[in-house]
Amino acid sequence: MANVRLPVSGIEVCVELPTGADDLLLLEGGAPDVALALSLLRRLVHRADGASIDWSALAITDVDVLLLRLRQRVLGDVVRAEVWCPAPDCSARADIAFSIDGYIDHHRPHPPARLLPADEQGWFRFDGGDIQFRVPLAVDQLAIALEARPEQALVIRCVRPPTLPARARRRVEAAMEAIAPSLCSELRGACPECGAIVTCTFDPLQYTLRELRDQAAFVYDDVCAIAGHTHWSEAEILALPTARRLRYAEWSAREREMA
């Protein structure tokens, strides 16, 4: 297990490596969205002090950080996004690579000055002002998932009053971003062939869940291969850490080839 301190809530958690059962969840749990992310994290993340985690009350920033830390443990620290050069007559492939450690550090919170706690826990107000707000939480993302205008629905949940002059709204948005920075951002790089600027949008939640799902894709084959040689039950095989299951599957394949 690896310990992680969440940047917004400040709680320290332990992140475990996935097993075959977690791989099945990734493959059979539906779309790579907040609901799937929380289902996976509930299984693999625990508070270091043994207390329970209120997953619905976690800021989305903390959820994204946990997914990136899980990805870091399973697949390593370096993320590579493959893009294609937009320049005319080029279209070469380019890789935009970055370190998870560096990415999380770059997006660490910087709470603004003159910000005070409001009467309700988790809410803030500016010194001398009546506007109140809180950062978006996992429960908010679940609630607005099917809304026709999700951004407006999020404002209604997180800002009081929800209708503000443009200047006041920009100030609130800047404060929310400083308290709980979004880890969704545009990545920039250079084409290796022509030097043109290449960009792509990085969404940690969708990228990580899809990457972990790709990693889990062979769990069915692994179970069949291992069971055929060891006669272990499906539950016993799925309880293995993924890395260990892969070793057993490789051994089973070699044994089958030698038979």
N, C-alpha and C positions, 0 to 999 in steps of 0.2 A: 504493500500500500504506500501511497505518497500523500503527504499532507499539503493542503492548499489553503491559503487565507483568501477569502472572497473579498474583492476590493470595495464593494458597496456595503454589504451587511457587516463585514469585518469578522464573520465567524470562521473558525478553522475547521476544515473537513478533511476526511481521508477518502482518497479515490482508489478503488479496487480495480483490478484488471477484469475484463469480461470473461464469462464462461460461454459454453455452447448454448445454454439457455438464453443468455443475453443476445447471442448471435441470432437465435430464432426470433426473438422480439424485434430485432432490427429488420429482419426479412419479412415478418408477418404482421408487424405492428402498424401498417398503413403508411400514409404520406410522411415525408421527413419534416415534421412540423413541431410546434412547441409541445403538443400533447405527447408525441413519441419521445421527444427529448426528456421530458419530465419522467415518463415511464422508465426510461433507461437509467436516468440519474438516480431515481429512487432506489434502484437495485444496487447501484455501485458506489454511492456516496453516502457517508455517515459523518455526523459531527464528531470531532475529536474528543469532546467532553462527554459523549454518550447521550446528550439530549436529542430530542427529535427535531427534525427540520420541517418548518412550514413552507413547503415547496411553492404553494400559490403566492406566498408573500415575498419571494425572492425577486429582486430586480432582474430584468432581462440581461443586464450586463453580467451579473453573477452567473446566470445560466450559460451564457456564451463562454465565459471564462472556464467554467467547469467542463464544457464540451471540448474546448481546446486543450485543457490539461489532460483530459482522458485521451484525446487523439495523440497528444505528445507521448503518453505512456505506451500506447499501443503501436504507433507508427513512427514515432520520432519527432524531433523538434522542428524540422524544416518542412514547410508547406510549399508546394509548387503548383501554380495555376497555369494551365496551358491556354494560350490565346493565339490568335492569328493576326498578322500584321494588316492594318486597314489601308496601307498605302497602295495606290494604283500600281498594277503590274508587279506586285511583290507577293503578298499573301503567304509569307513565310511563317513558320511556327515559331513562337517565342514562349519562354517560360519566365514567369514572374515568381521569384522565390523569396521567402522571408522566414525568420525565426519566430516561433510562437512566444518564446520568452520576450523577445524584443517587441513583438506586436502588442502583447498584453501590457508591457511597461509603457509603451507609447500611448496607450489608451487608459492609463490610470486616472482615477478621479482627482479633480482639483476643485473642491467646494469653494464657491465664491464668498467673498467677505459680505458683511451686512445681511447675512441670511440667518433667520431665527426659526426655532421650532414653533409650529402652530399648536393650537390646543389639542388637535387629534394626532395620535402617534403616527409618525411617518410623513406628516405634512409639514410644509415649510411656508414661511412668509418673508417678505423683504422688510427690513427695518423701516418703520414709518409708513407701511403700505397695507392695504386690505386684501390684496390678491394672495390666495393660498394655492399650493400645488404639491404634488408628490411625483416621484419618478414612476414610470410604467413598470408594472410587476407581471409575473408570469400569469396570474389570474386575469389580468387585463387583456393580454394577448389571446388567451383562450376565449374570453368573452367577446372580443371583436372579430374573431376569425371569420364569421359568416356575415358580418355587417356590410351593407352596400357601400358605406363611406367609413372605412375603419379609422382613418385619421381623425375625423370629426368625433367618432364614438370614443376614441382614446382621450381626446381633449375633454369631453364631457365627464369622463371618469376621473381625470387627473388634475383638472384645473377648476378653481372656484373664484369668480364666476367663469363659465366656459367661454363667454363672448367677451373679447378684450380688444382694445385698440391695437393696431398693428405693432406699434412701438412696445407696448406692454407685453404683447404675446412674444415678440422676439426676445425680450428680456427673460421671460419665463422659460422659453425654450433653451436659451443659452445657459441658464442656471441648472435646468434639468440635465443638459448634456454635460455640464461640469461635474455634477454630483454622480451621475451614472452614465458615463460616455458610451455611445453606441459603438459596438465593435464591427458593425457593417460599414464598410468603407470602400472607396475606389482605389485600386492598386494601379501603379504606373511602372512601366519598364520601357526598354528600348528593343527594337527589332534587331536581331543579330546580323541580319542580311543588309538592311538599308539604313538602320539607325532611327527609323521613325518611332514616335512615341506610341506605345501600346497600353491599353487600359482594360481593366475588368472590375466588376463589382464583386466583392467578397462578402458573403453572408456566412459567418462561422457556424450557425446552427445547421443550415441546409448542407453546406459543404462537408462538415464533419459527419453528420448522419449518413450522407450518401457514401462518403469514403469508408466509414466503418461498415456500412451495409455491403459494399463491394468486398471488403476484407472477410465478411462473414459468409459470402456466397457459397462456399464449398462445405458448409456444415452438414448438409444432407449426405453428400458423398463421403465425408469423413465418418459419420455415424455408421453408414453401411459397411465401409471398409474395416473399421475397427471391430464392429460387432461380428463380422464374418470370421475374424481370426481369434478374438478373445471371448466371444459369446457374452460380453457385457451387455447390460440392458441399455436402452436409449437414455434413461434418466442418469445412469452412471456415467455414460460418455458425455452427455451434455453438462454434467457437473464439473467436468475438467476445465481448467483455464484454457482459453483458446490456443495459446502458444503450445501448451503441452499436448492438446488434442491434435494439433498439426504434426507434432513429432510422432505420435502414435499412428496417425494416418500414413505418414511417410514410411514408417516401419512396416505397416500392414501391406502397403503397396509393394515394397521390396520383397516381402515374404511371398506375396502372390506371384510375383515375376519369377521367383526362384523355385516355386512349386512345380 
